[in-house]
Amino acid sequence: MSSREMVIDLVTKLPEDASLAEIAREIELLAGIQRAREQARRGEGVPAEEARKLVAAWTSK
Protein backbone atom coordinates (compact mmCIF):
# COMPACT_ATOMS: atom_id res chain seq x y z
CA MET A 1 0.00 0.00 0.00
CA SER A 2 1.41 3.40 -0.92
CA SER A 3 1.86 6.20 1.61
CA ARG A 4 -0.96 8.12 -0.05
CA GLU A 5 -3.29 5.13 0.20
CA MET A 6 -2.40 4.63 3.88
CA VAL A 7 -3.21 8.27 4.68
CA ILE A 8 -6.50 8.14 2.79
CA ASP A 9 -7.45 4.97 4.67
CA LEU A 10 -6.46 6.57 7.97
CA VAL A 11 -8.43 9.76 7.34
CA THR A 12 -11.56 7.89 6.30
CA LYS A 13 -11.50 6.02 9.62
CA LEU A 14 -11.28 9.18 11.73
CA PRO A 15 -14.42 10.82 13.12
CA GLU A 16 -16.08 13.41 10.88
CA ASP A 17 -15.35 16.14 13.42
CA ALA A 18 -11.62 15.38 13.75
CA SER A 19 -9.60 18.58 13.80
CA LEU A 20 -6.69 19.23 11.46
CA ALA A 21 -4.35 18.97 14.46
CA GLU A 22 -5.75 15.51 15.32
CA ILE A 23 -5.41 14.40 11.71
CA ALA A 24 -1.83 15.68 11.61
CA ARG A 25 -0.96 13.78 14.82
CA GLU A 26 -2.39 10.57 13.38
CA ILE A 27 -0.40 11.00 10.17
CA GLU A 28 2.78 11.66 12.21
CA LEU A 29 2.14 8.49 14.22
CA LEU A 30 1.65 6.51 11.01
CA ALA A 31 4.88 7.95 9.58
CA GLY A 32 6.76 7.04 12.76
CA ILE A 33 5.50 3.49 12.62
CA GLN A 34 6.57 3.22 8.99
CA ARG A 35 10.06 4.55 9.84
CA ALA A 36 10.37 2.02 12.67
CA ARG A 37 9.32 -0.84 10.39
CA GLU A 38 11.88 0.20 7.77
CA GLN A 39 14.61 0.40 10.42
CA ALA A 40 13.67 -3.05 11.72
CA ARG A 41 13.84 -4.48 8.19
CA ARG A 42 17.36 -3.05 7.87
CA GLY A 43 18.33 -4.57 11.21
CA GLU A 44 18.61 -1.18 12.87
CA GLY A 45 17.07 -0.07 16.11
CA VAL A 46 17.01 -1.47 19.62
CA PRO A 47 16.38 -5.16 20.34
CA ALA A 48 13.11 -5.80 22.18
CA GLU A 49 14.76 -6.90 25.44
CA GLU A 50 16.90 -3.76 25.54
CA ALA A 51 13.82 -1.63 24.81
CA ARG A 52 11.98 -3.26 27.73
CA LYS A 53 14.87 -2.37 30.04
CA LEU A 54 14.84 1.23 28.80
CA VAL A 55 11.10 1.56 29.35
CA ALA A 56 11.39 0.07 32.82
CA ALA A 57 14.14 2.56 33.66
CA TRP A 58 12.10 5.50 32.34
CA THR A 59 8.96 4.54 34.21
CA SER A 60 10.75 3.98 37.52
CA LYS A 61 11.95 7.59 37.69
PDB file of N, CA, C and O in Angstrom:
ATOM      1  N   MET A   1       0.861  -1.177   0.000  1.00  0.00           N
ATOM      2  CA  MET A   1       0.000   0.000   0.000  1.00  0.00           C
ATOM      3  C   MET A   1       0.904   1.236   0.000  1.00  0.00           C
ATOM      4  O   MET A   1       1.865   1.307   0.766  1.00  0.00           O
ATOM      5  N   SER A   2       0.597   2.188  -0.845  1.00  0.00           N
ATOM      6  CA  SER A   2       1.407   3.401  -0.920  1.00  0.00           C
ATOM      7  C   SER A   2       1.140   4.304   0.288  1.00  0.00           C
ATOM      8  O   SER A   2       0.142   4.143   0.991  1.00  0.00           O
ATOM      9  N   SER A   3       2.043   5.248   0.513  1.00  0.00           N
ATOM     10  CA  SER A   3       1.859   6.202   1.611  1.00  0.00           C
ATOM     11  C   SER A   3       0.556   6.973   1.444  1.00  0.00           C
ATOM     12  O   SER A   3      -0.173   7.195   2.411  1.00  0.00           O
ATOM     13  N   ARG A   4       0.272   7.372   0.226  1.00  0.00           N
ATOM     14  CA  ARG A   4      -0.963   8.121  -0.049  1.00  0.00           C
ATOM     15  C   ARG A   4      -2.188   7.289   0.312  1.00  0.00           C
ATOM     16  O   ARG A   4      -3.126   7.781   0.941  1.00  0.00           O
ATOM     17  N   GLU A   5      -2.167   6.023  -0.093  1.00  0.00           N
ATOM     18  CA  GLU A   5      -3.292   5.129   0.199  1.00  0.00           C
ATOM     19  C   GLU A   5      -3.456   4.918   1.706  1.00  0.00           C
ATOM     20  O   GLU A   5      -4.577   4.862   2.211  1.00  0.00           O
ATOM     21  N   MET A   6      -2.327   4.801   2.424  1.00  0.00           N
ATOM     22  CA  MET A   6      -2.402   4.630   3.877  1.00  0.00           C
ATOM     23  C   MET A   6      -3.025   5.850   4.551  1.00  0.00           C
ATOM     24  O   MET A   6      -3.830   5.710   5.471  1.00  0.00           O
ATOM     25  N   VAL A   7      -2.655   7.042   4.095  1.00  0.00           N
ATOM     26  CA  VAL A   7      -3.209   8.267   4.684  1.00  0.00           C
ATOM     27  C   VAL A   7      -4.689   8.386   4.376  1.00  0.00           C
ATOM     28  O   VAL A   7      -5.476   8.750   5.250  1.00  0.00           O
ATOM     29  N   ILE A   8      -5.075   8.087   3.160  1.00  0.00           N
ATOM     30  CA  ILE A   8      -6.498   8.144   2.791  1.00  0.00           C
ATOM     31  C   ILE A   8      -7.292   7.176   3.658  1.00  0.00           C
ATOM     32  O   ILE A   8      -8.359   7.526   4.162  1.00  0.00           O
ATOM     33  N   ASP A   9      -6.780   5.965   3.833  1.00  0.00           N
ATOM     34  CA  ASP A   9      -7.449   4.973   4.669  1.00  0.00           C
ATOM     35  C   ASP A   9      -7.557   5.477   6.106  1.00  0.00           C
ATOM     36  O   ASP A   9      -8.608   5.356   6.735  1.00  0.00           O
ATOM     37  N   LEU A  10      -6.479   6.036   6.615  1.00  0.00           N
ATOM     38  CA  LEU A  10      -6.465   6.575   7.974  1.00  0.00           C
ATOM     39  C   LEU A  10      -7.510   7.670   8.149  1.00  0.00           C
ATOM     40  O   LEU A  10      -8.291   7.647   9.101  1.00  0.00           O
ATOM     41  N   VAL A  11      -7.521   8.615   7.241  1.00  0.00           N
ATOM     42  CA  VAL A  11      -8.427   9.760   7.344  1.00  0.00           C
ATOM     43  C   VAL A  11      -9.884   9.317   7.249  1.00  0.00           C
ATOM     44  O   VAL A  11     -10.744   9.865   7.938  1.00  0.00           O
ATOM     45  N   THR A  12     -10.162   8.342   6.410  1.00  0.00           N
ATOM     46  CA  THR A  12     -11.557   7.891   6.297  1.00  0.00           C
ATOM     47  C   THR A  12     -12.041   7.199   7.567  1.00  0.00           C
ATOM     48  O   THR A  12     -13.247   7.130   7.809  1.00  0.00           O
ATOM     49  N   LYS A  13     -11.121   6.688   8.382  1.00  0.00           N
ATOM     50  CA  LYS A  13     -11.499   6.019   9.624  1.00  0.00           C
ATOM     51  C   LYS A  13     -11.633   6.970  10.812  1.00  0.00           C
ATOM     52  O   LYS A  13     -12.145   6.582  11.862  1.00  0.00           O
ATOM     53  N   LEU A  14     -11.177   8.206  10.651  1.00  0.00           N
ATOM     54  CA  LEU A  14     -11.282   9.182  11.729  1.00  0.00           C
ATOM     55  C   LEU A  14     -12.704   9.733  11.815  1.00  0.00           C
ATOM     56  O   LEU A  14     -13.439   9.715  10.828  1.00  0.00           O
ATOM     57  N   PRO A  15     -13.089  10.221  12.991  1.00  0.00           N
ATOM     58  CA  PRO A  15     -14.420  10.821  13.122  1.00  0.00           C
ATOM     59  C   PRO A  15     -14.576  12.034  12.194  1.00  0.00           C
ATOM     60  O   PRO A  15     -13.605  12.718  11.874  1.00  0.00           O
ATOM     61  N   GLU A  16     -15.793  12.275  11.783  1.00  0.00           N
ATOM     62  CA  GLU A  16     -16.078  13.408  10.882  1.00  0.00           C
ATOM     63  C   GLU A  16     -15.632  14.743  11.467  1.00  0.00           C
ATOM     64  O   GLU A  16     -15.250  15.653  10.731  1.00  0.00           O
ATOM     65  N   ASP A  17     -15.683  14.858  12.791  1.00  0.00           N
ATOM     66  CA  ASP A  17     -15.349  16.140  13.417  1.00  0.00           C
ATOM     67  C   ASP A  17     -13.896  16.225  13.881  1.00  0.00           C
ATOM     68  O   ASP A  17     -13.558  17.091  14.688  1.00  0.00           O
ATOM     69  N   ALA A  18     -13.034  15.338  13.382  1.00  0.00           N
ATOM     70  CA  ALA A  18     -11.618  15.378  13.751  1.00  0.00           C
ATOM     71  C   ALA A  18     -11.006  16.689  13.278  1.00  0.00           C
ATOM     72  O   ALA A  18     -11.224  17.117  12.144  1.00  0.00           O
ATOM     73  N   SER A  19     -10.241  17.316  14.156  1.00  0.00           N
ATOM     74  CA  SER A  19      -9.597  18.584  13.796  1.00  0.00           C
ATOM     75  C   SER A  19      -8.368  18.318  12.927  1.00  0.00           C
ATOM     76  O   SER A  19      -7.871  17.194  12.858  1.00  0.00           O
ATOM     77  N   LEU A  20      -7.891  19.366  12.271  1.00  0.00           N
ATOM     78  CA  LEU A  20      -6.686  19.229  11.463  1.00  0.00           C
ATOM     79  C   LEU A  20      -5.504  18.824  12.331  1.00  0.00           C
ATOM     80  O   LEU A  20      -4.653  18.052  11.890  1.00  0.00           O
ATOM     81  N   ALA A  21      -5.439  19.329  13.552  1.00  0.00           N
ATOM     82  CA  ALA A  21      -4.350  18.967  14.462  1.00  0.00           C
ATOM     83  C   ALA A  21      -4.407  17.474  14.794  1.00  0.00           C
ATOM     84  O   ALA A  21      -3.370  16.811  14.831  1.00  0.00           O
ATOM     85  N   GLU A  22      -5.606  16.940  15.036  1.00  0.00           N
ATOM     86  CA  GLU A  22      -5.752  15.508  15.323  1.00  0.00           C
ATOM     87  C   GLU A  22      -5.344  14.667  14.111  1.00  0.00           C
ATOM     88  O   GLU A  22      -4.672  13.645  14.246  1.00  0.00           O
ATOM     89  N   ILE A  23      -5.760  15.114  12.941  1.00  0.00           N
ATOM     90  CA  ILE A  23      -5.412  14.398  11.713  1.00  0.00           C
ATOM     91  C   ILE A  23      -3.896  14.413  11.522  1.00  0.00           C
ATOM     92  O   ILE A  23      -3.301  13.393  11.174  1.00  0.00           O
ATOM     93  N   ALA A  24      -3.280  15.564  11.749  1.00  0.00           N
ATOM     94  CA  ALA A  24      -1.830  15.678  11.606  1.00  0.00           C
ATOM     95  C   ALA A  24      -1.111  14.751  12.582  1.00  0.00           C
ATOM     96  O   ALA A  24      -0.129  14.107  12.212  1.00  0.00           O
ATOM     97  N   ARG A  25      -1.588  14.675  13.827  1.00  0.00           N
ATOM     98  CA  ARG A  25      -0.965  13.779  14.816  1.00  0.00           C
ATOM     99  C   ARG A  25      -1.065  12.319  14.374  1.00  0.00           C
ATOM    100  O   ARG A  25      -0.110  11.555  14.517  1.00  0.00           O
ATOM    101  N   GLU A  26      -2.204  11.943  13.847  1.00  0.00           N
ATOM    102  CA  GLU A  26      -2.387  10.572  13.380  1.00  0.00           C
ATOM    103  C   GLU A  26      -1.460  10.253  12.213  1.00  0.00           C
ATOM    104  O   GLU A  26      -0.902   9.158  12.135  1.00  0.00           O
ATOM    105  N   ILE A  27      -1.300  11.211  11.312  1.00  0.00           N
ATOM    106  CA  ILE A  27      -0.400  11.002  10.174  1.00  0.00           C
ATOM    107  C   ILE A  27       1.045  10.901  10.666  1.00  0.00           C
ATOM    108  O   ILE A  27       1.807  10.069  10.171  1.00  0.00           O
ATOM    109  N   GLU A  28       1.429  11.732  11.627  1.00  0.00           N
ATOM    110  CA  GLU A  28       2.779  11.660  12.209  1.00  0.00           C
ATOM    111  C   GLU A  28       3.016  10.309  12.864  1.00  0.00           C
ATOM    112  O   GLU A  28       4.092   9.729  12.718  1.00  0.00           O
ATOM    113  N   LEU A  29       2.021   9.804  13.585  1.00  0.00           N
ATOM    114  CA  LEU A  29       2.137   8.489  14.217  1.00  0.00           C
ATOM    115  C   LEU A  29       2.331   7.413  13.152  1.00  0.00           C
ATOM    116  O   LEU A  29       3.200   6.551  13.289  1.00  0.00           O
ATOM    117  N   LEU A  30       1.536   7.461  12.108  1.00  0.00           N
ATOM    118  CA  LEU A  30       1.646   6.506  11.013  1.00  0.00           C
ATOM    119  C   LEU A  30       3.036   6.572  10.379  1.00  0.00           C
ATOM    120  O   LEU A  30       3.636   5.537  10.087  1.00  0.00           O
ATOM    121  N   ALA A  31       3.546   7.782  10.168  1.00  0.00           N
ATOM    122  CA  ALA A  31       4.879   7.948   9.583  1.00  0.00           C
ATOM    123  C   ALA A  31       5.952   7.374  10.504  1.00  0.00           C
ATOM    124  O   ALA A  31       6.902   6.746  10.038  1.00  0.00           O
ATOM    125  N   GLY A  32       5.801   7.588  11.807  1.00  0.00           N
ATOM    126  CA  GLY A  32       6.759   7.041  12.757  1.00  0.00           C
ATOM    127  C   GLY A  32       6.773   5.529  12.764  1.00  0.00           C
ATOM    128  O   GLY A  32       7.831   4.906  12.851  1.00  0.00           O
ATOM    129  N   ILE A  33       5.602   4.948  12.672  1.00  0.00           N
ATOM    130  CA  ILE A  33       5.500   3.486  12.620  1.00  0.00           C
ATOM    131  C   ILE A  33       6.167   2.959  11.354  1.00  0.00           C
ATOM    132  O   ILE A  33       6.873   1.952  11.392  1.00  0.00           O
ATOM    133  N   GLN A  34       5.945   3.634  10.247  1.00  0.00           N
ATOM    134  CA  GLN A  34       6.570   3.220   8.986  1.00  0.00           C
ATOM    135  C   GLN A  34       8.088   3.308   9.082  1.00  0.00           C
ATOM    136  O   GLN A  34       8.789   2.400   8.636  1.00  0.00           O
ATOM    137  N   ARG A  35       8.610   4.412   9.669  1.00  0.00           N
ATOM    138  CA  ARG A  35      10.061   4.548   9.838  1.00  0.00           C
ATOM    139  C   ARG A  35      10.613   3.416  10.693  1.00  0.00           C
ATOM    140  O   ARG A  35      11.657   2.846  10.376  1.00  0.00           O
ATOM    141  N   ALA A  36       9.920   3.092  11.770  1.00  0.00           N
ATOM    142  CA  ALA A  36      10.372   2.018  12.665  1.00  0.00           C
ATOM    143  C   ALA A  36      10.380   0.673  11.936  1.00  0.00           C
ATOM    144  O   ALA A  36      11.307  -0.120  12.108  1.00  0.00           O
ATOM    145  N   ARG A  37       9.370   0.418  11.138  1.00  0.00           N
ATOM    146  CA  ARG A  37       9.324  -0.841  10.387  1.00  0.00           C
ATOM    147  C   ARG A  37      10.478  -0.931   9.397  1.00  0.00           C
ATOM    148  O   ARG A  37      11.093  -1.986   9.246  1.00  0.00           O
ATOM    149  N   GLU A  38      10.768   0.181   8.725  1.00  0.00           N
ATOM    150  CA  GLU A  38      11.875   0.202   7.772  1.00  0.00           C
ATOM    151  C   GLU A  38      13.203  -0.023   8.485  1.00  0.00           C
ATOM    152  O   GLU A  38      14.055  -0.757   7.985  1.00  0.00           O
ATOM    153  N   GLN A  39      13.387   0.601   9.646  1.00  0.00           N
ATOM    154  CA  GLN A  39      14.610   0.399  10.421  1.00  0.00           C
ATOM    155  C   GLN A  39      14.740  -1.053  10.851  1.00  0.00           C
ATOM    156  O   GLN A  39      15.828  -1.626  10.782  1.00  0.00           O
ATOM    157  N   ALA A  40      13.648  -1.650  11.291  1.00  0.00           N
ATOM    158  CA  ALA A  40      13.671  -3.050  11.717  1.00  0.00           C
ATOM    159  C   ALA A  40      14.043  -3.959  10.556  1.00  0.00           C
ATOM    160  O   ALA A  40      14.808  -4.907  10.730  1.00  0.00           O
ATOM    161  N   ARG A  41      13.505  -3.677   9.369  1.00  0.00           N
ATOM    162  CA  ARG A  41      13.844  -4.482   8.194  1.00  0.00           C
ATOM    163  C   ARG A  41      15.332  -4.401   7.867  1.00  0.00           C
ATOM    164  O   ARG A  41      15.926  -5.367   7.387  1.00  0.00           O
ATOM    165  N   ARG A  42      15.927  -3.238   8.132  1.00  0.00           N
ATOM    166  CA  ARG A  42      17.364  -3.055   7.867  1.00  0.00           C
ATOM    167  C   ARG A  42      18.223  -3.571   9.021  1.00  0.00           C
ATOM    168  O   ARG A  42      19.451  -3.520   8.951  1.00  0.00           O
ATOM    169  N   GLY A  43      17.592  -4.060  10.066  1.00  0.00           N
ATOM    170  CA  GLY A  43      18.331  -4.569  11.213  1.00  0.00           C
ATOM    171  C   GLY A  43      18.809  -3.480  12.148  1.00  0.00           C
ATOM    172  O   GLY A  43      19.680  -3.717  12.985  1.00  0.00           O
ATOM    173  N   GLU A  44      18.254  -2.295  12.017  1.00  0.00           N
ATOM    174  CA  GLU A  44      18.615  -1.176  12.874  1.00  0.00           C
ATOM    175  C   GLU A  44      17.669  -1.125  14.070  1.00  0.00           C
ATOM    176  O   GLU A  44      16.695  -1.874  14.142  1.00  0.00           O
ATOM    177  N   GLY A  45      17.966  -0.249  14.983  1.00  0.00           N
ATOM    178  CA  GLY A  45      17.074  -0.070  16.113  1.00  0.00           C
ATOM    179  C   GLY A  45      17.567  -0.797  17.348  1.00  0.00           C
ATOM    180  O   GLY A  45      18.709  -1.252  17.411  1.00  0.00           O
ATOM    181  N   VAL A  46      16.693  -0.896  18.315  1.00  0.00           N
ATOM    182  CA  VAL A  46      17.015  -1.473  19.615  1.00  0.00           C
ATOM    183  C   VAL A  46      16.306  -2.824  19.732  1.00  0.00           C
ATOM    184  O   VAL A  46      15.110  -2.924  19.458  1.00  0.00           O
ATOM    185  N   PRO A  47      17.039  -3.857  20.135  1.00  0.00           N
ATOM    186  CA  PRO A  47      16.379  -5.158  20.338  1.00  0.00           C
ATOM    187  C   PRO A  47      15.277  -5.047  21.398  1.00  0.00           C
ATOM    188  O   PRO A  47      15.356  -4.203  22.291  1.00  0.00           O
ATOM    189  N   ALA A  48      14.275  -5.880  21.301  1.00  0.00           N
ATOM    190  CA  ALA A  48      13.106  -5.805  22.179  1.00  0.00           C
ATOM    191  C   ALA A  48      13.484  -5.873  23.652  1.00  0.00           C
ATOM    192  O   ALA A  48      12.950  -5.108  24.455  1.00  0.00           O
ATOM    193  N   GLU A  49      14.385  -6.764  24.023  1.00  0.00           N
ATOM    194  CA  GLU A  49      14.764  -6.899  25.437  1.00  0.00           C
ATOM    195  C   GLU A  49      15.415  -5.617  25.956  1.00  0.00           C
ATOM    196  O   GLU A  49      15.149  -5.189  27.080  1.00  0.00           O
ATOM    197  N   GLU A  50      16.265  -5.013  25.138  1.00  0.00           N
ATOM    198  CA  GLU A  50      16.902  -3.756  25.543  1.00  0.00           C
ATOM    199  C   GLU A  50      15.860  -2.646  25.659  1.00  0.00           C
ATOM    200  O   GLU A  50      15.938  -1.810  26.559  1.00  0.00           O
ATOM    201  N   ALA A  51      14.890  -2.637  24.754  1.00  0.00           N
ATOM    202  CA  ALA A  51      13.820  -1.635  24.807  1.00  0.00           C
ATOM    203  C   ALA A  51      13.001  -1.786  26.086  1.00  0.00           C
ATOM    204  O   ALA A  51      12.624  -0.791  26.704  1.00  0.00           O
ATOM    205  N   ARG A  52      12.726  -3.025  26.482  1.00  0.00           N
ATOM    206  CA  ARG A  52      11.980  -3.263  27.725  1.00  0.00           C
ATOM    207  C   ARG A  52      12.734  -2.696  28.926  1.00  0.00           C
ATOM    208  O   ARG A  52      12.134  -2.093  29.816  1.00  0.00           O
ATOM    209  N   LYS A  53      14.060  -2.895  28.945  1.00  0.00           N
ATOM    210  CA  LYS A  53      14.873  -2.369  30.040  1.00  0.00           C
ATOM    211  C   LYS A  53      14.838  -0.841  30.058  1.00  0.00           C
ATOM    212  O   LYS A  53      14.759  -0.229  31.123  1.00  0.00           O
ATOM    213  N   LEU A  54      14.899  -0.234  28.878  1.00  0.00           N
ATOM    214  CA  LEU A  54      14.840   1.228  28.796  1.00  0.00           C
ATOM    215  C   LEU A  54      13.512   1.754  29.320  1.00  0.00           C
ATOM    216  O   LEU A  54      13.480   2.711  30.094  1.00  0.00           O
ATOM    217  N   VAL A  55      12.421   1.133  28.901  1.00  0.00           N
ATOM    218  CA  VAL A  55      11.098   1.562  29.346  1.00  0.00           C
ATOM    219  C   VAL A  55      10.973   1.405  30.853  1.00  0.00           C
ATOM    220  O   VAL A  55      10.445   2.287  31.531  1.00  0.00           O
ATOM    221  N   ALA A  56      11.453   0.294  31.375  1.00  0.00           N
ATOM    222  CA  ALA A  56      11.392   0.066  32.822  1.00  0.00           C
ATOM    223  C   ALA A  56      12.177   1.149  33.568  1.00  0.00           C
ATOM    224  O   ALA A  56      11.745   1.635  34.613  1.00  0.00           O
ATOM    225  N   ALA A  57      13.324   1.514  33.021  1.00  0.00           N
ATOM    226  CA  ALA A  57      14.144   2.560  33.657  1.00  0.00           C
ATOM    227  C   ALA A  57      13.428   3.906  33.593  1.00  0.00           C
ATOM    228  O   ALA A  57      13.454   4.662  34.564  1.00  0.00           O
ATOM    229  N   TRP A  58      12.798   4.214  32.483  1.00  0.00           N
ATOM    230  CA  TRP A  58      12.098   5.498  32.341  1.00  0.00           C
ATOM    231  C   TRP A  58      10.899   5.590  33.282  1.00  0.00           C
ATOM    232  O   TRP A  58      10.639   6.641  33.868  1.00  0.00           O
ATOM    233  N   THR A  59      10.181   4.497  33.419  1.00  0.00           N
ATOM    234  CA  THR A  59       8.957   4.538  34.213  1.00  0.00           C
ATOM    235  C   THR A  59       9.223   4.473  35.714  1.00  0.00           C
ATOM    236  O   THR A  59       8.346   4.788  36.519  1.00  0.00           O
ATOM    237  N   SER A  60      10.432   4.066  36.086  1.00  0.00           N
ATOM    238  CA  SER A  60      10.748   3.984  37.521  1.00  0.00           C
ATOM    239  C   SER A  60      11.251   5.300  38.076  1.00  0.00           C
ATOM    240  O   SER A  60      11.474   5.414  39.282  1.00  0.00           O
ATOM    241  N   LYS A  61      11.433   6.287  37.233  1.00  0.00           N
ATOM    242  CA  LYS A  61      11.947   7.595  37.686  1.00  0.00           C
ATOM    243  C   LYS A  61      10.832   8.434  38.255  1.00  0.00           C
ATOM    244  O   LYS A  61      11.066   9.563  38.686  1.00  0.00           O
TER     245      LYS A  61
END
